[in-house]
């Protein structure tokens, strides 16, 4: 059951004319009152042929007129309107049941609290099987205004209880992080102009697409302007940016003036303060050896960065939750950047995943945006790169995005974020399709050059030793011959298949994987893309770094003896 509270109005008679009229498409049938603040003596135009809408409006407006006659400043925003609609699959509700529902709604909203004889005047009108409209005038009998702050939250809670009591479809509880639903006027305007999206939906997509390209709010607005979005910044006397609004070209009001929407009215996480926190947070100090170990391409960097996203679904501290929320927000930016830079034939599913994941990016937990610098940098690097990924690299990244989205859904579910968990699960479906499509060419090429039977038997022993609990599923997976090729290639590069399998299984649990061999292929291809490091040389480098950290002389300042390089011999296969 959905209760939609409309913006406050000033014309009681005008709203009654709509409720009792035929509707925009003659959809209103038998309009009549089902209940009200005092049914005895109330004009009832739907059932009494002598009663008029003007009589009913005058009856509801009496406290308003009385207050306006006693006080100098008149009340002009006194019409409270709320539509209450059942789900299409819900059973037919009687007038008596709708009357009870309306009474509970006005109590929850603060229009007519229980036992308050001086509450506001209100009525509930039914003109269809599946919904009612509640109209109230928000001046009490004692002349005071009702306390309606946060009434939407209280009404939503009442709807959840009504669903339970009446056996109706159970919706998820709201958390004030959802974007505003398009109004009927917005939807009709989009239909009239031939637009597939309302202006606010269209603008939200453009802003989210621009975020990975910007490192500051000023850059973001400049990028939007370059994309033909109309931008109206709000600045202080010093020239500092204080706010912004954006407009869609061709979206004009009745006077022919451009309509602008503030960022916070488009989506809760697109306000200027929140965008600044995401875009302008300084980077944490980088370890001296981090740059040396950084992957060579933005695509590989992004896959490495996703390894930092490890949401804990068990009890965690507020600081850990804040860091996780920041990484989830940045994950949405990375999905969007990947969708923009991926080959055209992969973009549809990735863009659908990005759109679905937007709801999962925000929750009531305040993000510690500094913690997400690595992921956010990866998104920006991909957005700015001119070089697309090769097949195996894209497959590895989409698989990593898929796993990150699965972890996000689990984290939101553990935290009780029902809407965000559902959004993440929708994104998972699109990312699964994208990952399957990205891996298909690589899989075909790998299976075409599968190793010999003897090599596959030896590698199967490695699988049984490294991941015994998953070995049977891996070895019977249709992707096993391709995985054997990847393991053989990795071993030729100096890696140990046993270690690679254990590492890959630790990165992504295999119990829930539909096709565990495919999961291992993308992970192992990513981790084994470079030859195995010389262990002695790496140990010497680490000793050098440790010595430098404590002020010991650097090896560069001393005579050094260089050990002959050694390499990992690979096993001979028959």
Protein Blocks (a to p, Z undefined) as FASTA:
>chain_A
ZZddddddfblklmmmmmmmnbjnopaghiadfbdfblghpacfklmmkbcfklmmmmmm
mmmmmmmmmpmbdcfblbccddddddfkbccddfklmmmmmmmmmmmnomagghiakbcc
dddddfbfkbccddddfbdfkopacdfehklmmmmmmmmmmmmmnopacddddehlaccd
ddfklmmmmmmnopabdfklmmmmmmmmmmmmpcbfklmmmmmmmnopacdddddfkopa
fbdcdddehiacfkopacdddfklmpmklcfklmmmmmmpccddddfklmmmpcfbfklm
mmmmmmmmccdfbdcdfklmmmmmmmmmmmmmmmmmmmmmmcfklmmmmmmmmmmmmmmm
pcfbdcdfklmmmmmmmmmmmmmpcbdcdfklmmmmmmmmmmmmmmmmmmmmmnopaklm
mmmmmmmmmmmmmmmmmmmmmmmmmmmmcccfklmmmmmmmmmmmmmmlmmmmmmpmklm
mmmmmmmmmmmnopafklmmmmmmmmpccklpmblmlmmmmmmmmmmmpccddfklmmmm
mmmmmmmmnopacfklpccdddddddddddddZZ
